[in-house]
Amino acid sequence: MSEPITIKKLIDRISNGDIRIPAFQRNYVWEPDQVSFLLDSIYKEFPIGTVILWKTDNRLNTEKRLGYFELPEPQKSYPVSQLPPA
């Protein structure tokens, strides 16, 4: 079992290009109030479930964007972590 990761570390890994979103990941479907409840749960330190990351040496041909945020190129060579479909 892996160690828990903080939100700050997760954001840092995304900002460093270490976490990618493959094109086969499903589209974003959350409503704003659902996001608010999730953030409230995180703030209150309630358990929120698991995020699974797929570590791979293969660079995928296509990746999804994270809204308007431009995912940077990885700052290190592969492997990087991909967010697999839920």
Steps between C-alpha positions, in 0.01 A plus 500: 500500500631846412543790735231770487587800285414855597304730270804729483725215388242388244481854356882521498522173305245625246689832471827310443344293221535178701125427489341490154141446383470250214252569220299190593411649840129580519380860485455721805143460631491666843263785576635805692315403819656152490846656474417725797395200711821316406716798598305533825564131576872541428513807723329310783744208446222253420605193302426562132595175333787397279669641192676235296804598294647288221880532482632441148816547296296543182416847379139500379421648160211709628417651836210699639524853626412589857240766421683815394815392685777409260666182626877560488745258351650272765806648671657156514523212262235233506348318685218734588162427655182492293155543646314191369126497431275477803 
